[in-house]
Each structure stands twice: as structure tokens, then as C-alpha cells.
């Protein structure tokens, strides 16, 4: 992987994730093509993964899209926790629900077809996780601090529908969301969007204000996790979110985003160490989930 390719990828993901839809259809088409090339490169890098090397290129490409979307959603969810603790934001209800709504509202305000597709991939991830647990006889954790997987999937779609009922009607119908619930989703989105905008307004960074240092670190991917390390480095996933967070907001102190081998799939924001950790094992788990069940829930794709 060349340095030139890595920086081109970083610039592209910034445009796709954090820019409004370009007015020029040709511009959008060029960016779509460039993104496709980047995904193909990441899929080729997965040739080195013993978990995935027996799959066709197209199958690996689908896995890369799924893993990238779900890891990005997870990263933004944990950034939501960081905002809450670092900025002393009030939370009415469960903090995990608030962190989910932060991730969804952030992607919807980006307004690009790629950001919409990230939410579709995350929705699919929760549905597939619920399906896998059902097949394997895992009991529903009603006591958990998080909502149930299917509830989290439906709430992502509800906020999407609430932001644009016409655009996301087909997605709601695909997952059998009743019309009655769809009609109430605009209120859900309005509340979530207004609440986050209001709470974050005092913490917006003025142009003259110095940026907070947010470090992005990729630890070693041990064993067959090395391919995931290389792919995430190439995608510059951490740098993209870190740059955005330091550009837009004032933070109390510097902190770190880190990907590492953890011994199991996990993601967490640790307020004591001021470190947000994403485990490579989580990427591997998403890949395995898609490999086993990825065809079970065909959802629309908004990234064309």
C-alpha cells in the first residue's frame, strides 16, 4: 500500500462522509467511482486474511462495505459517549440510546448517499446479530444497558424516515415498519436532532480557537487480524473521525482513538484513561457475521 494511495483515500472519505451532496452529478459520480476503487483495494488486502481468502472478490467487497459501515457507526457511537462525559451533557434516558442517536443524527446531517449507506449497513448489522443469536439459542439480554438488537435497528431506520419520509420509505417497507410508526418518526428525529444541536452549540469551535489534539493510533493486528489492521490503516478510519471532532468542537483535554488487538470483540470510551478503543476482533466478528448471514436481509443501498 503506497502512502500516496492512503492520503488519497483519506481525502476521499472526508468528502464522502463530511461534505454535503455536491450539486454536480458528475462530481458525485467521480467520487463514487473513487470510493469503489478504494473498497476494491481493501477487498484485495483481505486476500491476506485466512478468514476470508477463500471467498470471491465480490464477496470480500461486500464484507468490506459491511464491516466499514458498522465500524464507523460503532466509532461514532463511542464518540457520542465521549461528548457526553467530556462536555458534561445531560442525558434524559439511557446513555446508550443517546449515543446511538448521536451516530445516526451525525450521519444524516452529512447528507451524502455514502453516509446514508453507513446507516443501512449498521441496520443490517443489528438485524443479522439478532438473527444469529436466535439461531444459536442466545437468550435476549433484557437487563442490558443497550436496547435489543432489533430495537436498535428499527430506531436507526425510524430516525432516517423521520429525516426524509419519502427518501427512506422503501427502507421502512423492507423491514416491515408499520405506517403508523413511520408517521411518528418525524417527531423522534426532530427531538433527537434538535437536542444534539442545542447541547453541542456551546462547544462548537470558533475559527480562531486552537484545535484539541486527538491522537489516532493503530496497534498491531495479531495473527490473522493483521489484514484488518492494514485495511483500517489504509481507510484512515480513526484519522477521519479525529480530524472532524477536533475541527468542529472544543474539548476539555486531548484524548486518543485507538484500534488494537483486545482478545475479543469490543469497543469502549474510557473516561479515566481518555482513550476510545475499537478492537480488531470486532471487525473480524462483523466480517464473520456477514459471511454467515449477509444474504438473509437484502436492504436498499443508497450509495450508487
N, C-alpha and C positions, 0 to 999 in steps of 0.2 A: 504494500500500500504506500503510495507516494504522499509526501507532505502536501504537494500541490492539490492532489485529489481530496485530502482531508479538509483543507481550508475551503475548497470549492463546495464541499458537502456542507460545511458549517454555515457558509453564507446562504446556501440554498435552503437549509432547514429553517434558518432565521426568517427568510422571506415567506416560506410556506406557512410557518406557524404564527408569526407575529406581525404580518402585514395584512391589511385589508385586501379584499379581492381586487386585483388590478382591473382597470377599466378596459384595457386592451385584451381582446380574446387571444391574439397572437402571443402576447406576453405570457398569459396564463398557460397556453399550450406549450410554450418553450419550457416553462418551469415544470410542468407536468412530465415532459419528456426527460428533463434533467433528473427529476426525482426518481422516475422509473429506472434510469441508469444507475442511480445510487443504490436503489433497492436490489438491482441485479448484482451489483458489486458485492453487497453484503451477503446475498444468497450464495455467491461463488465462494466467499470466505468461509461459509458454513460447510464447504467441502471438507474442511479440516476437523469437523465435529463428528466423532464416532456415532453420536446420537442421530445424525441427520444425513450422513454421506450416502446412504442407500436410496435416498429419495431423488426424484426428478428435480431439475432446476425450477420448474414452475411450482412444484410443491414446496420447495425450500423458499421460494419467493413469497408464497402465501404465508408461510410461517414467519418470515422476516416482517411482513406488514403487520401481522397479528401481534408478534412479540413487541415490536416498536411501539405500536399504539397502546398496548397495555402497560408497558414500562413507562411510557411518557405520562399516561394517566396516573399511574401509581406515584411517579415523581411529583406531579402537580398536587396530588392528594397530600403527600407529606409536606410539600411547601405550604399548603394550607394550614397544617398544624404549626409550622414554623411561624407563619404570620400571626396566628392566634397567641402563641406563647411570647414571641418577641415583641409584639406590639400591644400586648395586653388587651386583646379584643374580647368583648363579651360574647358568650355563646348561649343562646336560648335553645335548649335541647341537647342532643348528643353531639359531641365534638366530631365524631367520625362522620356523621351526616353533614356537618358544616364543611368538613374537609372535602367530601365528595362534591358538594355543591360548588365549592371554590374551583375545583378542577373543571367541572362542567361549564360553569359561567365563564371561566378564563378562555376555554376553547371556543365557546360560542361567540364571545366578543371578538376573537381573532377574525372570525367570519370567512375563513378560507375553506375550500372544499376539502383540503387535507385535514384541517382541524376538525371538521365535521366527521371525517372518516376515522380519526382517532377515537371519537366518542362511540362510533359504531363498533369499532374493534373492542373497546372496553365493555360495551354492552354484550357483545358476543362472548367475551371472556367470562363475565359473571354468569351468563346462561349456561355456557359449557361447564363451568365449575360446578354449578348446581346439578347439571345432568350427570357429570362424573360421580359426584357424591351419592346421588340417587342410585346409580348403577352399582356402586361399590358398597352400598348399605351404610353410608356415613349418616349418623343422626344429625338432625338440624340443631345448631347451637343457639337455641332461643335466648340463652343467657348472655350471649356475646355482646361486646361493646359495639360491634358493627351490625348493620342490618343484614338480613339474609341475602344470599347472592342474587336470587331472582328479584327481590325488592330493590336492590341497588341497580340492577339492570333496568327495571321499569322506571325508576326515578331518573336515570340518565335520559331515557327516551322522553319522559314527561317534560323535563326541562327543555329538551330540544324542541318538542312540539310546542311548548309554551312560548318559545322564542320566535317560531315561524310555523304556524299550524299547517299552512299549505305545503311548504317545502318538505316537512317531515311526516306528513300524513301517511305516506306509503310505508315508512319505517314503523309507525304505530300500528298499522294494519298487519304488518308482517309478524308482529309479536302479539297480535290479538288484544290490543289495548282497547277497551270499550270506548265508544263515542262519548259517553258521559264523563269518563275520566279524562279523555283528551280535552274536553271543553273546560275542565278545571285546571289544566296545566298552565294556562296563561297566568293565573294567579300565583302558582308556585314559582314560575320563572320570574315574574315581576318582583315578588318578595325576595327571592334569592339574589337577583341582580342588583336591586336597589340596596339591599342590606350590605352586600360586599362593597359596592361602590361608596356608600356612605361611611362605612367603617374604615376603608382604606384611604379616603380622601386626605385626611390629615397627615398621612405617611407618604404621600407622593413626593418624589424628589424634584426639587427645583433645579433648573439647568445649571445654576451656579454652585449648587451643593455637591461636595465631593461624593463619589460613589463608594459604597461599602464593598470591601474586598470579600468576595465569595469564591473560595477555592474549589476547583474541580479536580478530583483525584481518582485515577483508575488503578486499583490494586491488581495483583496478579490473579488471573483466572487459573486455578489449579486444575491439572489433569485435562479432561475433555471440556472444561469450562473456558479454556484458552480461546476457543473460537468466538465465544460470546464476548470476552474481553476485547478481542481485536475488532469485532463488529461494532460494539458500543463506542470504542475509541474512534473508529472511522466515522460513525454517525455524529460524534461530538454531542451526545445527548445531554450530558451534565453541563458542558460549557454553554449550550444554548439557553438552558433554563437559568443558569447562574448569571449570565450576561443580562438577561431580561430582568431578573429580580433586582440586580444592582442598578440597572439603568432606570427603572421605574420607581423604586421605593427607597426610603431611608430606614436603615436597620440600626438597632442599638449597638451591635458589635459585629465584627466579621464572623463568618462561620464557614463550614465545609460541606460540600456534596461529595460523596464517595461511593464508588462501586467496588465491591470486594467479594472474595470467597468467604462465605459465612458458616458453611457446614449444613445449611438448609435454606429454603426459600423464605425471605423476609424483607421487609422494608420498614424503616422507622426513623423518626426525628427524635434525637436525644437532647433535651434541653440542657442537661448537665454538661455534656461534652461539646455541645453546639455543633453536632455533626448529624447530617442526614445520610443514612446508609441505604443503598439498594444492593441487594445480593445477586450475584450472577446466577445463583441457583433459582431465583425467581424467573429470570429469563429462560432458563432451561425448562422450568416447570410449565411456563406458558407455551414453549415450543412443543413439549410432550402433550399438553392438553389439546393443542390444535392438531397435532399429528393423529391423535386417537379419535377425536370427536369433531374436528373442524368442519366437516361437511354436514353436520347434523342441523345447523341453524343458518341457512343461507340468508344473510341480511343485505340490504342495498349498500352499494359503495358510492360515496359521494365524491371520492377523488377520481376524476376521469382523466 
